[in-house]
Amino acid sequence: MTRISPAARRFVGFAATALVTAFVAGGLHGAAVAAEPNFPITPQQRSTAQQVAQAGVALSELAPNAPDSYTVKRGDTLWDISGIFLKRQWRWPELWGMNLEQIRNPHLIYPGQVLLLERSGDRATLRVAGGQTGTVKLSPRVRDGGPSSGPITSVPLRFIEGFLNEAVIFDSDELERAPRIVATQEGRVLLGKGDAAYVRGELGATREWRIFQQPKALRDPETNAILGYEGTYVATAAYEQAGETNARGEIVPATFRITSNKLEANVLNRLAPAQPRDYSPYVPRPPSAPVSGRIVSIYGEALNAGQNQIVSLNKGSSDGMERGHVLALWRAGAQARDLTQDSGPQPIRLPDERHGLLFVFRVFDKMSYALILNVQEPVTRGDRFTEP
């Protein structure tokens, strides 16, 4: 039986597609091919890694308790491992560059691999125990190594998977004019999976739709301008039968079938065509230019948020925001009094303090959604963020 390296195992989602593409490009006629899945690595990140690879990373950049060795576990992320070895996790290209020969692509680090930290003088390098260097050679056969054999992810995707296609910000109040549920099967008040919904509106030829509650206007905390309209996701529905006007001149609405639901649908809910799912990998990195903005809202009905919750930001693609950007959260400085003046107490404002990190995972024109990676105090609307 021909054996192939872990890099050739079929892993979840986009990685499987990338691997199959590599096989096709190389030909399936028995010849060995070299493959490196097309995970995004920017030229700047590669350049940083190459520079560090020449001499290693400064000891001053290592985390205080950086271990001599670490065994990668299932459930680890690149973010987690960067935090184990480095003070600032978003500087993961330096972690990668600490051994560019063995870790040819930082997205291809697997559970069970042992990472060794080696210090020499005022520099440090990282290597894979028993690792091999050079091009990975693959035969044109694939075996499934199971769910735990795939490479680790960049960030904890389990907290944002449900938001990748459900959390939507519309640029206008288009949902107000969108197709709407006007009646339900057997007059039911609430609809779940498998139930029929009757819809009126312009439908076109789209087969898969998402159902939303009435949209909520999101306003900039600083200017009060409307930045977008957030539609709370309810369910997914399939378009089954077109509506018509019958021989008696009566309006017959279109028929939809609920295929999955997060909430129960009802009359007046709005429909929007389902968008293509985006499973491209994330690359944690700081913005390339300074950025400053405010938290617009906490996703859902909460008044404040903590670690692993979702917030919306008042910056989007038009402001240079990109998927994968890591941002610093700031706590406003408290009011205090200076009691040292002979003239009496004077009011003062203490400096703002940084107290957490955000990870941007979905970007719209004027706004973005971000995951709170870590935070010391509750996050509320109007809190400030900057580049880290």
N, C-alpha and C positions, 0 to 999 in steps of 0.2 A: 504494500500500500504506500502510495506516495505521501509523504508528510510535508506539510507547509507550515510556515511560521505563523505566530499569532496574528500578524498583520494581514494574513490572508483569510482569516476566519470571517464568516459572514456575521456582521454585527448589526445592531438595530438601525432602522431608518436610512438616513442619508449615507451612512457608511457602507451599507450593503450595495446601494446604487453605485457609489463611487468605485467600489471594488470590481463589480461586474463590468463597469465601463472600462476599467483598466485592462481586464481580460480581453474584452472585445477589441480594444485598440491594439493589443499585442498579438492577436491571432489565436485561434483555438486549434492549432495543428500539432500539438505536442511539444512545441518549443517553450522553454522557460521564459517568463517575462518579468520585468521589474515593475512594481506598482507602488505608488505612494498616493493614497486617497487625497482628493483635492480639498483639504481643509484650508480655510483662509488664514494666511500668514502674510501680513503686510510687509512691504520692503523695509519699512522702518524697524519692525520687529526682527526681521531676519538680520538686518545690519547690526542691531544692538546685540543679538545673540552671537554674531560672528566676532564682534569686538571683544565681548566677554570671553569667548572661547579661546582667544589668544593668550589671556593671562589669568582668567578666573574672575570671580567677584570679590570685592573688598570685604574683609572680615567685618568691617563696621556696618555692612549692609545685611549681615546675617541676623536672624532672629536670636534673641538672647539665649534661648534654650534649644537652638538648632541641634538635632541629634546627629550622631556619627552615621547612623543608618536608619532607614525607614522602609518598611514593607508596605507596598501599596495594597489597600484593601478595597473590596467591593463597596461601592457607595462613596469612595473618595472622589474629589474633583480636583482639577488643576488649581483652582482657587484654594482649596484646603491645603494641598501640598506646598504651594507657594508660601502660604502662611506658616508652615512648619519650618521652612528653611530661610525665608526672607522677612525683613521687618515690614515691607510694604508689598502686599499681595499682588497688586496690579503690575508689579515689575517682573511678571512671570517670564518675559523674554530673557531676562538675565539668568533665571533658574535654568531655562532651556539651554542658554549659551554656555552654562558651566560644563556641559559635555555635549557639544554639537555633533561630535562624531557618532556617538551611540544614540542620542535622542534626536534623530533626524527630523522628526515632526513631534512637537510637544503634545499633539492631540492623540498620539499613539503610545500612551503609557498605560500599562495593563495591570489589573489586580495580580498580586503574586510577585511582581518585580520588586527587587530590593535596590533602593537608591542609597549610595554610599557617599558621604560628605568627606572630602579630603582637604585638610588645611596645610598650606605651605607658606611660611613667612606671613605676610599680611593679606594673602589671597586664599580663595577656596574654590574648589571645583567639585562637580557632582558626576558620579558615574553609576552605571547599572552593574550590579554584581553579576559576573559571569556573562555580561552582555557581549554581543558581537557587533563589529562595525562593518561598514560597507553597504552595498546595495542589497536589498532583500530580493531573493530569487523565488519566484512562484511558479508552480506548475498549473495548468489550466483546469484545476479541479477545486471544488469548494466543499468543505464539510462544516456543519453547524456546531460550533463549540459551546452552544448554550448561552443563556442570558448573562452569565457572569464573566464570559470570556472576552467581551468587547472592551474597547479602550474606555478610560474614564472620561467623564464630561468636563467641560470647562468650569461650569457653575452648577449649583443644585437645581437642575431643571424641574425636579418634582414640584417645586413651589410655583412654577410659572407655566407648566404645560397646559393647565386648564384655561390660561389667559391668552395663549398664543393666537387663538382664533375667536375667542369669545369677547375679550375686552376690545371694544371698538370705539373710536372717536370719529364722528362724522364732521366734515368741514362746514356743513350747513345743516339747516333743519330739514334735510331731505326725508327723514323718517315721518315728518308730519304729512308729507304728500305721498308716502310709500303705500303699497298695497296693505290692506288691513283685514283682520278677521272680523266678519260681520255676523256670523252665526256658528253654532257648534253642533256636533252630532247629538241628536236626540235632546237638544236643548240643554246640554250639560253646562254647568258654570265653569268648570275647570277641565282642561284637556291634558292627558299624559301620552306616553308612547303608545302608538297604534291607533289613537283616536283620529277622527276626521275633523278638519276645520274648513270652513267655507269662507272664501276670500274674494274681495273686490279690489280692483286696481289694475294698473298697467303691469303685465307679467312678462311679456316677451317669451323667449324659448328656454329660459333658465329652468333647470329641473330641481336643483337643491337650493333651499332657502334657509335663512336663519330668522328666528322670531325674536323681537325685542319689545320691552316695555316702552312706554312713552319716553322720548329722549329728554335728557337733563342738560341744560346749558351749563357749560363750565367757564367761569370768568377768571381773568387774570387777577391775582391778589393785589397787584400793584396798580393797574390801570382800570380794572373792572370791565375791560373789554371782553366780549365773548370770544373765546379761542376755539371752541368746538362744541359738539353735542354728543354726550356719552349715552349710548344705548345699552341698557342692562339686558344682557343675553338671557333668553328664556328657553329656547328649544331650536331644534333643527326639523325642517319639514320638507317632504317631497311633493312636487307638483304632479298631481295624478290626472286631473281632468279639467279642460278649459271651461270657462263660463260662457254663457250665451244669453240671447234674448229669445224666448220660445215663441211658438206660433200665436200665443195669446198676448204677446207683447210683454210678458213678465221677465224680469231679470233673474237669471239663474247664476249664482256665483260659482267661481272655480273651486275645485275640491283639492285639498291638501291632506297629507297624512303625516302625523307627528312621528318622526323616526328616532329621536332621542330628546331628552329634556333635562334641564337643570332645575328649572322652576316649572310650575304648571301654567299653561297658556290659557288665555281667555279672550273674549270679545274686546276689540279695540287694540289688541297687540298689533304691532307693525312688522312687516317682512322686508328683508333685504337679501339680495343674492349672496350665497355663500362665496367667500373668497378662497383662492388657492391656499393650501396649508404651507407654511414656511417652516421647514425643518433644518434649514442651514445652521451649521454650528456657530456658536458664539465665541468671540475672542475678547476676553477682558482686557481693557486698555484705557488709559486716560485720554481725554480729548486732546487733539493736537494743538488747540489754541485755548486761551482762557475763556471760561464760561461762568455766568452767574445767573441764577434764576430762583424761582419760588415753587413750593409745593402748591398745586392747585386744589387737589382733593384726595381723600382716602377712598380707595375703591370699595364700594359697598356702602353701608349706612353708618360706619364707625366714625366717631369724632376725632380719634387719634389712631396711630398705628405703631406697631413695634416690628421686631425682626421677622423677616419672611412674609411681610405684608406688602401689598401693592399700592403705589401712589402715582398720581398723574403730575406731570411737570409742565411748566409754561414755556418750554423750549422744544422745538421739533427739528425736522430736517432742514427747514428754511433758516434755522439758526446754527446749522452745522452739527446737530446732534445725530449720533449713529448708534445702531444696535451694538451692544458690547461696551459702551462707554461706562467707566467707573467714575462716580462723583462723590464729593465729600459733603456731608450734612453738617450744618452749623446751628448751634443753639444761640439765640439772641442773648446778648449780655444783660445781666440783671441791673435794675436801678439800685443805686446805693447813695450814701451821703458821705461827704468828706467832712470829718469832724475835727480836722487838724487846723482849720483856718481860725485866726483870731477873730475874724468878722462873723463867725458863726458857721453852722453846717451849710454845705453847698451840695445840691443834687448832682450826681455824676452817673454815667452809664459805663458799666464794666465791659471789657472787650467780648466780642462774640467768641464762642468756643466750639471747636469741631468735636462732634460726638457720634459720628457714624458714617456709613458708606452706602451708596445706592448703585444698582446695576441696571442700566437701561436695556430693556429687552424688546420693546416695540415702539416704533417711531412713526408719527404722522407729520403732517406739514407744519403745524404750529405747536404741537404737543407731543409728549412721549409718556410711556408707562415705564416704571422702574420698580425693581425689587429692593426692599431694604435688606441689605446683607448683614449689617450689624448696627446697633444703635444703643446709646446709654439711657436716653430718656424718650418718652413718647413723642412721635412726630405728628405735627398738626398742620392744617392749611396755613400757608404763608411762610413756613419755615424756609430758610435759605439753603441753596446748594451751590457749589463751585467745582472747578476741576480739583483733583486730589493733590 
